[in-house]
Amino acid sequence: MMNAVTKQHNWSTFLKLFSEQNRMRPTRMGVFEGDPGAMTEYWIEDGMPLVGIDVEVRGEDAPTIEIMLGNGEKTDSSHLTHNVAGARFTKIILSADGEADGLEIEDFEGKTTILRFEN
């Protein structure tokens, strides 16, 4: 497994491309916080497809990364939007063959949102 960290000035372009390449792939998303050995994890969802990821670079909590999951239909109630305010860095997780396995986003408070693709 390989990791690639993106710098903030590339986030909009990177996340747009990442979203397009992985649109509608089933996901699993959770939030992790704390130190190793005393870490707390919150699993938010399991199985919803990725609709898109966007970044807002302006505002008090900027940058804020928005992860949208669901079937892409605005009339469908089975959707979820998760925001990571004060994002510090993003990291794409790659498989050995170079395919995206997921994304990690850490905020300034040290919480990490993990989005994994289910095969």
C-alpha positions as CSV (number, residue, x, y, z in Angstrom):
1,M,0.0,0.0,0.0
2,M,1.3,3.4,-0.9
3,N,0.4,6.9,0.4
4,A,0.5,10.2,-1.4
5,V,0.0,13.5,0.6
6,T,-1.3,16.5,-1.3
7,K,-0.5,20.1,-0.5
8,Q,-3.3,22.6,0.2
9,H,-2.9,24.6,-3.0
10,N,-3.6,21.5,-5.0
11,W,-6.6,20.3,-3.0
12,S,-9.4,21.6,-5.3
13,T,-7.9,20.0,-8.4
14,F,-6.9,16.8,-6.6
15,L,-10.2,16.3,-5.0
16,K,-12.2,17.0,-8.2
17,L,-10.1,14.4,-10.1
18,F,-10.3,11.9,-7.2
19,S,-14.1,12.3,-7.1
20,E,-14.5,11.8,-10.9
21,Q,-12.3,8.7,-10.9
22,N,-14.0,7.1,-7.9
23,R,-17.6,8.3,-8.4
24,M,-20.2,5.7,-7.3
25,R,-17.7,3.3,-5.7
26,P,-19.1,1.9,-2.4
27,T,-17.4,3.3,0.7
28,R,-16.9,2.9,4.4
29,M,-16.2,6.1,6.4
30,G,-15.1,6.7,10.0
31,V,-13.5,9.3,12.2
32,F,-10.5,8.5,14.5
33,E,-9.2,10.7,17.3
34,G,-6.7,10.3,20.1
35,D,-3.3,8.8,20.5
36,P,-2.4,5.2,19.6
37,G,-3.5,2.9,22.4
38,A,-6.2,5.3,23.5
39,M,-7.8,6.0,20.1
40,T,-11.5,6.4,19.7
41,E,-13.2,5.5,16.4
42,Y,-16.6,6.4,15.1
43,W,-17.8,4.6,12.0
44,I,-20.3,6.8,10.2
45,E,-21.4,4.6,7.3
46,D,-20.8,1.4,5.4
47,G,-21.7,0.8,1.7
48,M,-22.9,4.2,0.4
49,P,-21.4,5.1,-3.0
50,L,-19.2,8.2,-3.4
51,V,-21.0,11.1,-5.1
52,G,-18.3,13.7,-4.8
53,I,-15.7,15.5,-2.7
54,D,-15.4,19.3,-2.7
55,V,-13.2,21.8,-0.8
56,E,-14.1,25.3,0.4
57,V,-10.9,27.4,0.8
58,R,-12.6,30.5,2.2
59,G,-14.3,31.0,5.6
60,E,-13.5,30.8,9.3
61,D,-12.9,27.0,9.3
62,A,-11.2,26.8,5.9
63,P,-10.2,24.8,4.4
64,T,-13.3,22.6,4.8
65,I,-13.6,19.3,2.8
66,E,-17.1,18.1,2.1
67,I,-17.6,14.4,1.3
68,M,-20.9,13.5,-0.3
69,L,-22.2,9.9,-0.4
70,G,-25.4,8.4,-1.8
71,N,-26.9,7.5,-5.1
72,G,-26.5,11.0,-6.6
73,E,-30.3,11.7,-6.7
74,K,-31.3,14.8,-4.8
75,T,-34.8,13.4,-4.3
76,D,-33.5,10.3,-2.5
77,S,-33.3,10.5,1.3
78,S,-30.4,8.0,1.5
79,H,-27.5,10.4,1.3
80,L,-24.9,11.7,3.7
81,T,-22.6,14.7,3.7
82,H,-19.7,14.8,6.0
83,N,-17.6,17.9,6.5
84,V,-14.0,18.1,7.8
85,A,-13.5,21.7,8.9
86,G,-10.0,23.0,9.4
87,A,-8.4,20.3,7.2
88,R,-4.6,20.1,7.7
89,F,-3.7,17.5,5.1
90,T,-5.1,14.9,2.8
91,K,-3.6,11.6,1.9
92,I,-4.7,9.2,-0.8
93,I,-4.2,5.5,0.0
94,L,-3.1,3.5,-3.0
95,S,-3.1,-0.3,-3.5
96,A,0.0,-2.1,-4.7
97,D,-1.3,-1.8,-8.3
98,G,-1.8,1.9,-8.0
99,E,-5.6,2.0,-7.7
100,A,-7.1,4.3,-5.1
101,D,-8.1,2.4,-1.9
102,G,-9.3,5.5,-0.1
103,L,-8.6,8.9,1.4
104,E,-7.5,10.2,4.8
105,I,-8.1,13.7,5.9
106,E,-6.6,15.1,9.1
107,D,-8.0,18.3,10.7
108,F,-6.1,20.8,13.0
109,E,-7.6,19.1,16.1
110,G,-5.9,15.8,15.2
111,K,-9.0,14.0,14.1
112,T,-8.7,11.8,11.0
113,T,-11.6,11.1,8.7
114,I,-11.0,7.9,6.7
115,L,-12.8,7.1,3.5
116,R,-12.2,3.6,2.3
117,F,-13.5,1.9,-0.9
118,E,-15.1,-1.4,-0.6
119,N,-14.5,-3.9,-3.3
